[in-house]
Amino acid sequence: MILAKPAIDARGHRPVSRGRETYTPTRYVPPPISGGGRYRGRPTQAPAKGPQEEEKVEHPEAGGCTHASEQMGILCPTGCELKTTLVKQERNVKQAMADLKPQVDDLSQSTNNVYNYVDSMSNALRERQLVINGKECEDIFRRGGKDSQMYMIQPDSFYPPYKVFCDQSTQNGGWLLIQNRMDGSVDFGRRWDEYRLGFGNVAFDVGKGHCETPGEYWLGNNRISQLTKMGPTEVLIEMEDWAGSKVYAQYRQFTIQSETSNYILAINDYSGTAGNTFLEGSTQLYGENRTMTIHNGMMFSTYDRDNDNWTPGDPSKQCAKEDGGGWWYNRCHSANPNGRYYMGGAYTQHMAKHGTDDGVVWMNWKGSWYSLKTISMKIRPYFAPSKECEDIFRRGGKDSQMYMIQPDSFYPPYKVFCDQSTQNGGWLLIQNRMDGSVDFGRRWDEYRLGFGNVAFDVGKGHCETPGEYWLGNNRISQLTKMGPTEVLIEMEDWAGSKVYAQYRQFTIQSETSNYILAINDYSGTAGNTFLEGSTQLYGENRTMTIHNGMMFSTYDRDNDNWTPGDPSKQCAKEDGGGWWYNRCHSANPNGRYYMGGAYTQHMAKHGTDDGVVWMNWKGSWYSLKTISMKIRPYFAPNNNRVVSQYTDSLEEQHAYVKETVDTVFPSNIRVLHGVLEKVRLKIQKLEKAIQVQREGCQEPCKTTCPIPVVSGKECEDIFRRGGKDSQMYMIQPDSFYPPYKVFCDQSTQNGGWLLIQNRMDGSVDFGRRWDEYRLGFGNVAFDVGKGHCETPGEYWLGNNRISQLTKMGPTEVLIEMEDWAGSKVYAQYRQFTIQSETSNYILAINDYSGTAGNTFLEGSTQLYGENRTMTIHNGMMFSTYDRDNDNWTPGDPSKQCAKEDGGGWWYNRCHSANPNGRYYMGGAYTQHMAKHGTDDGVVWMNWKGSWYSLKTISMKIRPYFAPS
């Protein structure tokens, strides 16, 4: 029996006829993908009252003549009718605008002081409130938390967040303080449970409004264990004596096991100035005695739980009791950071409670009877040496200076100079000439391995000035074969003029091919010598100076094209350096260095143009002052690099500001503000409509759009790469498949949304076959005259693509809809996954919020009991009119939801939501209008019922970021 009233029973289900049919209950629902996402989340502002509502001008799909807006009241016909109607409408609009503008001006002036006050309040709030959280301090650093102070972290969403102190300045920041001793204010002689949970004072405020000074504390073994097991972790131990001297010990591998293993310590890969106590024990001792002081591999001990190696089971011989704190004692220690705090440094057996060296000790620096003034232990995720300068840039190394890189883990790291400022950085210097201090007339082996001075320090404490050097052909070859590479060649003459040559394709083959040069795609101001040769020459003579495709030559290995095999005719001998000589050159960056610029045949060693030459700029007889060659991975158009992966979303703070404004200012100010915004939008909308009408009727309609510069794996990736405009982009989630076009909404809820479905004007038929839904159909976007596709069309992205995108990691979906009166609601699900075609694209969805009603999980609220259950979409397979997977009498071709309800969908028996149904103009429709007499419109039953077809509905997805 159907419990809903017949007047509102929209046949969103198919009633069970008992005794004749059976109902298959909702099948097992595969859980949506959850857990760690493919990104650390960007801070986002949760919607306070639903998604932000923005007025939109409706347009048709690409290929048709552009519509007018609603206010214009016409559909853009052609010829005289259009002209007459347009002129008439324009007169009315202009008069309306003239009447409205004085009111806008008055309102704007009256609310100006309010805006200024809110801005100042917002700025003050930014200064004194920190809202940046993360999984740990490195995560916080990447999200914009660059100040060293106390923060909240939440490594695991199943456990509550807690306070830590983050050091964001030492070694580029990201350090989480797990232990700190500085003044003896906290007793570290604690029980097992206290060390397990943590104790002390994380940080305190010294009058600046935030906690920027760490206190004495132990973070807690449970937390330290959890943090170190999230991934490779390094630890930095810094210490200071009472005379102000400082040393450190750093270990690149640091893990603490769980409590079930008594928090066993695993540590390795030492560097520093304090001495390697954890792995080597005390250098004051020898043999077995020294081995007894090694801490690596030890379990944690406290005075009430003895796990040391000093006569286990004997309560009279416990290191933790004698040495004053909890630690990874052996028998007993070479380091004792949690020992008793003695003022002044030196202490004696008589001062010690048990006569033992129980102070804050690091034996390999100050010995057993000197208690340090300060010691701290900090951890952060360990980053293996970067592969190249672009990798360093992405990890936060934004300063141009010398770094260590390791492109291949099978070979040791080496030093390079990274230019992180030119053209957004990421450049690795492979060659540099600047003063003639290094001779470039070298042998093959020297060019193979590299030579010269990478960089030097000019007094700032780091090597920020590059020297003259050649990186080495082996290394250059390896770097350019890691992926598409571009090269930038910058040069300067002796008068200070500068030019450059840039090639988007640059590869050096291996030594077995004599490092053949492959280069292409020139741009710049210096002249294209590599591909075109010298412009001073013609015909064959010019061709002989092209460098592309040449092998590398040195004076002891001749691979040029100048009479091969004749030792008297070798370009490298005559022209002063190793290079990709032809017969011989149009560019000679590794030639002899001549001071002053111009030089002559008499000055040249062999009477040839052997200087540091770029012929297409300064000719053959001018030796440049500086020239450098830099490489970096090439980012093709639509595949730009991520310059900054995390940003601090200050919008999260505005809720507080808004609340304050609501309390402080009278309601009439808020009303005026709302009126002002609506009037402004009206004027802008009318002006835009007139312009669109004129352009659309005077010029041919545009059917194609330019491809935007930025691209990525999906829209969130594009947003992070700088694509902040809502428009059409190219994405490529999987490099094994070609890229494709999508529309990205980069404004709603901080952007990153990828439009997978859109209905707006009924221009596209959604009653499609299985294969069409599998591959996708419709018009992604079209251009309304701005030169890019900023208006989405009606389309379905394709089930294969949707499935792939939702299985890349946790995904959320946002469904926005509007009725014909302009009211808007939304439904948002934090978990959304579509299985593959082999499972018929089963829908798994969960975690609802919104204003539209939870149709996917609860079914239609107009129905009850089993009838309502039949309209739940979660767990359903996808159905189309030519492939029936619904629950309405499976196998009976006369009872198919997709046939009756007008589109492909996750039908049950049949629906409570039907976004892909038939499009009815105006909203309300009847059984007589419906093709099969069923509620086959664009329906969301829990908002507008079964017999109201929505004006617009869209579905958007993005990676789900759990709250920080």
C-alpha positions, 0 to 999 in steps of 0.5 A: 500500500502506498502511504503517500497522498495520491496528489503528491505520489509522483511514481518516484518508485514502482509499488510492489504488487504483493503476491505477484512480484518480489522486491530485491532490497538494496544490495551491498554498498561498497564503502566510499574511498576514505582516509588520507587523500591525494593532497594535504587539504587546503584550508576551506571555509565551510558554508554557513547557510549553503553554497554562495548564491550567484546570479548567472546569465543563461546561455546556450551550448556552443554552436548556436547564436547567443541567448539574451539574459532573462531581463532582455526577454528575447531569444536572439532571433536574426534580422530586423526583428532582432534589431528592433527588439534589441533597440527597444529593450536597450532603451528600457534598460538604459533608463532603468540603469539611469534611475538606479545609479544615483541610488547606488552611489548614495548607498555606496557612500553610506556604507563606505565607513562600515566596509572600512571598519570591517576591513580594519577588524579583519586585518587585526584579526589576521594579526592576532589569530592563527587558524592554521592546523595540519597533521604535523608541523611540516604540513602546517608550514606548507599551509602557510604557517611560517611563524615558530609558535604553538599550533594545533595538529591532528595526525589522525582524524580518529583522535582529537587534536592537540597542541605542539610547538613548531620550529618553522625557521631552523633548516627551512622549518617544519620541525615539531618539538617533542622534547625541550629542556631550558630552565629546569621548571618541569620535573622529568622524573616521571612515571610510565603513564606520564611519559606515555601521555606527555607532560609539561608546558608546550609554550607560553605568551611573552606579551605578543598575543600568541605562544611563541616561546616553547616551555619545558615538555615531553610530547608523549610516547604515544604521540611520538610513536604515531608521528614517526610511523606516519612516514620517514622521519628525521630528528634534530637534537640541539643543545647549548652549554652555559657558556653559550656554545651550541652543537647539534646531532641530526639523524635522518632515520628516527622511529619509535615503536608502539607501547606494545613494544615498549617504544623501541628506538630505531635511529640511523644516519647521523650528521652533526657536531655533538657526537654520535651517541645514539649509534656509537655510545660514549667515546670516553669508554671502550669495548663492551663498556662503550657498547653498553651506552648505545641507545639505538634498539633500546626500549623506553624505561621509567622508574616504575617500568624497567626495560633497560639492560642493567640486570633485568628484573633486579629492582635495585639496578634501574637506570631510570631511577638512578639517572633521573628521567625516562629514556631509552637506557641501555646500561645506562647512557651516553646521552641523558636529555631527560635527566636532572637539571643542574644550574651552572653546568658542572656538578659532582657525585655528591650533588647527584641523588644516587651518586651517578651522572644523572644530569642533562648529559651529552657525553660525547660533547661535554662529558658525564659531569656537565649538565647542559643549559638547554637541549631540545629534540625536534622531528619532521618528515624526512625528505630524501635529497631532491632530484633537481632544482625544480624538486627543491623549489617545490619542497620550499627551497626558494632561495637561489644558492647551492644545494645537494641533489640526487637524481638517482638513488643508486649514485651519491648526491652532488652539489649544484647551483639552483636559480630559484628566481628567474622565470619562477625558478627551478633552474639548475645551472649546468654551465657558468662563465663570469670572470675567466677564473676557470680554464674550459680547455679540458679533456674528455674525462673532465667534461664527462665528470664536471669541473670548476667551482659550483658556488662560494660564500660572500659572507652571508653564511651560505653559498649564494654566488655561483662560480665558473663550472661545467656540471659534467656531461654524465650528469647533464645527460642523466638530468635531461633524460629524466623527462622533458627538459628546457634550457635557458642560456643567458648572456651579457656583454661588457656594456651591461646589455643582456639577451637570452635564448630559450629552448623548450626541448633539450636532451643530451644522449649518453656517453655511448652516443658521444653525448649527442645534442637534441634541441628544439623550440626556440624563443628569445632575443639572442638569436637561434644559433643552435638550430639556424647556425650563424646568420652571418653566413649563407648556404652550406657555410651556414649549415656547418655552424648548426649545433643541433644533432652534433656529438660532443668534442674535446681536444682529446676526442674529436667528434666534429664534422671538420674532416673527421680523422684529420688530427690537424683539423679539430674544432675543440683544439682551435676554439678553446673548449669542449662543445657540440662542434659542427664545422665549427660553431655559431656559439662557443660558450666554453671558449677562451675568456677574453677581458673587455669584449672585442678580440682579434686574430692575433690575440687568438691562440690559433687565429680563430674565433675561439672566444666566448662567442654567440655569433648571432648577437655580437658576432665572431670577434666579441667575447662575452662577459658572462654566459650561463646555461640552466635547465629545468623540467619542461612544463608544456602549455596546460601543464604548469608547475605548482608554485605553491601547494598550500595557502592559508585561507584567511576566509576562514576567519571572516565568519568571526568578523561577520558575526562581530559586524552583525552585533555592532552595526544596526540591521539597516546597514546590512540591508543597505549592503544587500540592496547595494550588491543586488543593484550592482549585479542587476546593472552589470547583468543588463550591461553584459546582456546588451553587449552579448546581444550586439556581438552575437548578432553582428559576428558569426557564433563561436564554436571553439574556445582557446585552451587555457594555459594551466592544466593538471590531474583534476580541477583541484590540481589546476587550482593549486597550479594557479588556475583560479578562473572558472572555465574550461580546462584540460585535465589528465588524471592518468598519463596512460590516457589522453587528456580531456576537457572539463569545466572547473568551478574555482569559486564555489567553496574555495574552488577545485570543483570539477563539473561532471553533470550540468543541466541548464536549458534543455539543449542536450538530450540526456536520454542516451545509450549505455556507451554514450553515458560511459564515454560522456556527451554534451558541450563542456563549455562555450565562449560568450565573447571573452575569448575563453570558455567561462560558461558551462554547457549541458553535459555528462562527463562520462562514467569511465572518467567519473569512476576514475576520478573518484577512485583516485582518493577520497572524493566529495560531491556537490549538487546545486539546483535552482527552480524557475523562481530563482530559489537555490538549494544544494546537497553535499556528500563528503564521500562519493565513489563510482565503481568501474564498468565491471560493477556497472558503476555502482554508486557509493555515497555518504555523509550528507549536508545541505538544504535540498534533502538527502535523497541519495541515502534516505529516499523520498520523504513523500513516501514511507516504509518499503516504498520509500526504501525503493527510492534510495539511490546509494548502492545502485548500479547505473542504468540506461534504456539499453542496459537495465540494472534497476530493481524494478522487476529485473529481466522484465523489459517492460519495466525499466526505470531508464526508459520511463524516466528519461535518462541514465541514472542510479535507479532503484525502483525508480527514483527520488532524484532524477537529474538526468531526466527530461527537461521541462520549461517552466517547472510544473508538468503533468502526467499528460505531458510526460512521455510515459505518464511518469515523473520523468522530469529533472526532479529532486523530490525532497525539495520540489516534489515529483511533478516539478522539473528544475531549471538548473542542476549540476553535480561537481566533485573534488578531492575531499579534505578532512578537517585539519 
